[in-house]
Amino acid sequence: MANGYSLHIGLNSVDPNHYDGWSGPLVACEADAAAMRKICQGRGFQPKVLLTALATRPAVLDHLSDLATSMIAGDTLIVSYSGHGGQLPDRNGDEDDGLDETWCLFDGQLLDDELYRAWANFKPGVRIAVFSDSCHSGTVIKELALAHHVISRPLGALDPSAGYRIMPPEIQYRTYEANREFYDDLLQKPAPPPEPACTVLLVSGCQDNQLSQDGAFNGKFTGALISTWANGKFKGTYAEFTKAIRKRLPSSQSPNYLPVGVANPQFTDGEVFSV
């Protein structure tokens, strides 16, 4: 019998000791994690939640490693992330735009290269769906032939009254400079292997060149996801789910659907949030 697992990460702030004095306050990321946990638990997934100070690099990577060891073909994992998205200079030449995308975890950024390597540890036949409500998230699970998958969208007009889940450019630079040795060691590692043996699907909050809005109760993307899900009334695939969510968002925030790894039609053609 197949098993379902889920990991929900939500950070309303980060550790200023790592981010050169910046705490990155946000409003709705912990609420997003709770909402995604509720959806997944209602669908039979076994959830784990990591909020703010508990959402560290070791906590996320160790949990993914444990799941990679225990999960077998036919099992499904849902990963949701809500928090700041960042970018770092590409040092191993595997990015068309010269930038690596990141999740801003409490004690440091987690690179798209690191996530891609994590998927490589999962067994063939494992199914993973990732929801990333963060800025610059269009390819955050990592894929090398980006041009074949990314939907090109202009940045669009931003809402001046909205808060966005972005690490400001000056903070990105200062954080990198303050931790250059740590990040360069990660950034200069050889490009990840070409393809995981499992199947990974990304539904992102926006494109790599776009920003994801925060909110009073949920992030703009997660709020649209919840409305589209409609307490389980939505019955389509992950690709159809992405298109339906996109209709509820402004043109400046266009979710991306990105498949990575071995083709698995039973997964990609199946219903969203199915074990």
C-alpha positions as CSV (number, residue, x, y, z in Angstrom):
1,M,0.0,0.0,0.0
2,A,1.4,3.4,-1.0
3,N,2.1,6.0,1.7
4,G,1.9,9.7,1.7
5,Y,4.1,12.1,3.5
6,S,4.2,15.9,3.7
7,L,6.7,18.6,4.8
8,H,5.4,22.2,5.4
9,I,7.9,25.0,5.9
10,G,6.8,28.5,6.9
11,L,9.1,31.4,8.1
12,N,7.7,34.7,9.3
13,S,11.3,35.8,10.0
14,V,14.9,34.8,9.6
15,D,18.0,34.9,11.9
16,P,19.6,38.4,11.6
17,N,22.9,36.9,12.8
18,H,23.2,35.2,9.4
19,Y,21.5,37.7,7.2
20,D,23.7,40.7,8.3
21,G,21.2,42.2,10.7
22,W,18.1,41.7,8.6
23,S,15.3,39.7,10.2
24,G,13.0,39.6,7.1
25,P,9.6,39.9,8.8
26,L,6.6,38.5,7.0
27,V,3.0,38.0,8.1
28,A,1.4,34.9,6.6
29,C,4.0,32.2,6.0
30,E,3.3,30.2,9.2
31,A,-0.4,30.4,8.3
32,D,0.4,29.1,4.8
33,A,2.2,26.1,6.3
34,A,-0.7,25.4,8.6
35,A,-3.2,25.6,5.7
36,M,-1.1,23.2,3.5
37,R,-0.7,20.8,6.5
38,K,-4.5,20.8,6.9
39,I,-5.1,20.0,3.2
40,C,-2.5,17.2,3.1
41,Q,-3.6,15.7,6.4
42,G,-7.2,15.6,5.2
43,R,-6.0,13.7,2.1
44,G,-4.2,11.0,4.2
45,F,-0.6,12.4,4.2
46,Q,1.5,12.1,7.3
47,P,2.6,15.7,7.9
48,K,5.6,17.4,9.5
49,V,5.7,21.2,10.1
50,L,8.8,23.4,10.5
51,L,8.1,27.0,11.5
52,T,10.5,29.9,11.6
53,A,13.3,29.2,14.1
54,L,12.8,25.4,13.5
55,A,13.0,25.7,9.8
56,T,16.8,25.5,9.5
57,R,19.0,24.1,6.8
58,P,19.9,21.0,8.7
59,A,16.2,20.4,9.7
60,V,15.0,20.5,6.1
61,L,17.9,18.6,4.5
62,D,17.9,15.9,7.2
63,H,14.2,15.3,7.0
64,L,14.4,15.0,3.2
65,S,17.3,12.6,3.6
66,D,15.3,10.5,6.1
67,L,12.3,10.4,3.7
68,A,14.6,9.4,0.8
69,T,15.8,6.4,2.8
70,S,12.3,5.3,3.9
71,M,10.1,6.0,0.9
72,I,9.6,3.4,-1.8
73,A,8.1,3.3,-5.3
74,G,4.5,4.5,-5.3
75,D,4.9,6.7,-2.2
76,T,4.1,10.4,-2.5
77,L,5.7,13.4,-0.8
78,I,4.2,16.9,-0.7
79,V,6.7,19.7,0.2
80,S,5.4,23.3,0.8
81,Y,7.6,26.3,1.4
82,S,6.4,29.8,2.3
83,G,9.0,32.5,3.0
84,H,11.5,34.7,1.3
85,G,13.1,33.7,-1.9
86,G,16.6,34.8,-2.7
87,Q,19.2,34.6,-5.5
88,L,22.9,34.0,-5.4
89,P,25.6,34.2,-8.2
90,D,25.8,31.0,-10.2
91,R,29.4,29.6,-9.8
92,N,29.1,26.3,-11.6
93,G,27.7,27.5,-14.9
94,D,24.4,25.6,-14.8
95,E,22.0,28.6,-14.9
96,D,21.0,30.5,-18.1
97,D,20.5,33.7,-16.1
98,G,23.6,33.4,-14.0
99,L,21.7,33.2,-10.8
100,D,20.9,30.3,-8.4
101,E,17.5,30.6,-6.7
102,T,17.2,29.9,-3.0
103,W,14.8,29.4,-0.1
104,C,15.7,31.7,2.8
105,L,15.7,29.3,5.8
106,F,16.2,30.6,9.3
107,D,19.9,30.0,9.5
108,G,20.9,30.4,5.9
109,Q,19.8,30.1,2.3
110,L,19.1,26.6,0.7
111,L,20.2,26.6,-2.9
112,D,18.2,25.1,-5.8
113,D,21.3,23.0,-6.5
114,E,21.0,21.5,-3.0
115,L,17.3,20.7,-3.6
116,Y,18.1,19.1,-6.9
117,R,20.7,16.9,-5.3
118,A,18.2,15.9,-2.5
119,W,15.8,14.6,-5.2
120,A,18.6,12.4,-6.5
121,N,18.6,10.4,-3.3
122,F,15.0,9.3,-3.7
123,K,14.2,5.9,-5.2
124,P,12.7,5.3,-8.6
125,G,8.9,5.5,-8.6
126,V,8.7,8.0,-5.7
127,R,6.5,10.9,-6.4
128,I,7.2,14.4,-5.1
129,A,5.1,17.6,-5.5
130,V,6.6,20.9,-4.3
131,F,4.7,24.1,-3.7
132,S,6.9,27.2,-3.2
133,D,5.2,30.5,-2.2
134,S,8.3,32.6,-2.5
135,C,9.9,35.1,-4.8
136,H,12.1,33.9,-7.7
137,S,10.6,30.4,-7.4
138,G,9.9,29.4,-11.0
139,T,12.8,26.9,-11.1
140,V,13.7,26.5,-7.4
141,I,13.6,22.7,-7.5
142,K,16.2,22.9,-10.2
143,E,16.3,21.8,-13.8
144,L,19.2,22.2,-16.2
145,A,17.5,22.6,-19.5
146,L,15.5,25.5,-18.3
147,A,14.5,26.9,-21.6
148,H,12.4,23.8,-22.4
149,H,10.2,24.3,-19.4
150,V,10.0,27.8,-18.0
151,I,7.0,29.9,-19.1
152,S,8.3,33.3,-20.0
153,R,6.3,36.1,-18.4
154,P,7.1,39.8,-18.0
155,L,7.6,41.1,-14.4
156,G,4.4,43.1,-14.7
157,A,3.3,46.0,-12.6
158,L,3.8,45.5,-8.9
159,D,1.3,46.6,-6.3
160,P,3.0,49.5,-4.3
161,S,0.8,48.7,-1.3
162,A,1.7,45.0,-1.2
163,G,4.4,43.3,0.8
164,Y,6.6,40.8,-1.2
165,R,8.5,37.8,-0.1
166,I,11.8,39.0,-1.5
167,M,15.2,39.5,0.2
168,P,16.1,43.1,-0.9
169,P,19.0,43.3,-3.3
170,E,21.3,45.1,-0.8
171,I,20.5,42.4,1.8
172,Q,21.3,39.6,-0.8
173,Y,24.6,41.2,-1.4
174,R,25.5,41.8,2.2
175,T,24.4,38.3,3.3
176,Y,26.5,36.8,0.5
177,E,29.6,38.9,1.3
178,A,29.2,38.1,5.1
179,N,29.1,34.4,4.3
180,R,31.0,34.2,1.1
181,E,33.2,31.2,2.0
182,F,30.1,29.2,3.1
183,Y,28.1,30.0,0.0
184,D,31.0,29.7,-2.5
185,D,31.7,26.2,-1.2
186,L,28.1,25.3,-2.2
187,L,27.9,27.3,-5.4
188,Q,31.1,26.0,-6.9
189,K,30.2,22.3,-6.5
190,P,29.9,20.5,-9.9
191,A,26.5,20.8,-11.5
192,P,24.0,18.3,-10.1
193,P,23.3,15.0,-11.9
194,P,21.2,15.4,-15.0
195,E,18.0,13.7,-13.8
196,P,16.7,12.2,-10.5
197,A,15.3,8.7,-10.7
198,C,12.1,9.8,-9.0
199,T,9.5,12.3,-10.3
200,V,9.3,15.8,-9.0
201,L,6.7,18.4,-9.9
202,L,7.0,22.1,-9.0
203,V,4.0,24.5,-8.7
204,S,5.7,27.8,-7.9
205,G,4.3,31.0,-6.6
206,C,5.8,33.0,-9.5
207,Q,8.4,32.9,-12.2
208,D,12.2,33.4,-11.6
209,N,12.0,37.0,-12.6
210,Q,8.9,37.7,-10.5
211,L,7.9,38.3,-6.9
212,S,5.3,36.6,-4.6
213,Q,3.1,38.7,-2.4
214,D,2.6,38.2,1.3
215,G,-0.8,38.8,2.8
216,A,-2.8,39.3,6.0
217,F,-3.9,35.7,6.3
218,N,-2.1,33.8,3.5
219,G,0.3,34.6,0.8
220,K,-1.3,35.6,-2.5
221,F,-0.3,32.3,-4.1
222,T,-1.3,30.1,-1.2
223,G,-4.6,32.0,-0.8
224,A,-5.4,31.4,-4.5
225,L,-4.4,27.7,-4.1
226,I,-6.8,27.3,-1.1
227,S,-9.6,28.9,-3.1
228,T,-8.9,26.8,-6.1
229,W,-8.8,23.6,-4.0
230,A,-12.2,24.5,-2.6
231,N,-12.1,21.9,0.2
232,G,-11.4,19.1,-2.3
233,K,-13.9,20.1,-5.0
234,F,-11.0,20.5,-7.5
235,K,-10.3,17.2,-9.2
236,G,-7.7,18.0,-11.9
237,T,-4.0,17.3,-12.3
238,Y,-1.1,19.4,-11.0
239,A,-0.7,21.1,-14.4
240,E,-4.4,21.9,-14.4
241,F,-4.2,23.1,-10.8
242,T,-1.4,25.5,-11.7
243,K,-3.5,27.0,-14.6
244,A,-6.5,27.4,-12.3
245,I,-4.5,29.1,-9.6
246,R,-2.9,31.4,-12.2
247,K,-6.3,32.7,-13.1
248,R,-6.8,34.0,-9.6
249,L,-3.5,36.0,-9.5
250,P,-2.4,39.3,-11.0
251,S,-0.3,39.3,-14.2
252,S,2.8,40.2,-12.1
253,Q,2.7,36.8,-10.4
254,S,2.4,33.8,-12.7
255,P,2.8,30.4,-11.1
256,N,5.1,27.9,-13.0
257,Y,4.5,24.2,-13.5
258,L,7.9,22.4,-13.8
259,P,8.3,18.6,-14.1
260,V,11.7,17.1,-13.2
261,G,13.1,13.6,-13.2
262,V,11.7,10.4,-14.7
263,A,8.3,10.6,-16.5
264,N,5.5,9.1,-14.4
265,P,2.2,9.5,-16.2
266,Q,0.3,7.9,-13.4
267,F,1.5,10.7,-11.2
268,T,1.3,13.6,-13.6
269,D,-2.1,12.6,-15.0
270,G,-3.5,11.8,-11.5
271,E,-5.4,14.1,-9.2
272,V,-3.6,16.7,-7.1
273,F,-3.0,15.8,-3.5
274,S,-3.5,12.1,-4.1
275,V,-1.6,9.4,-2.2
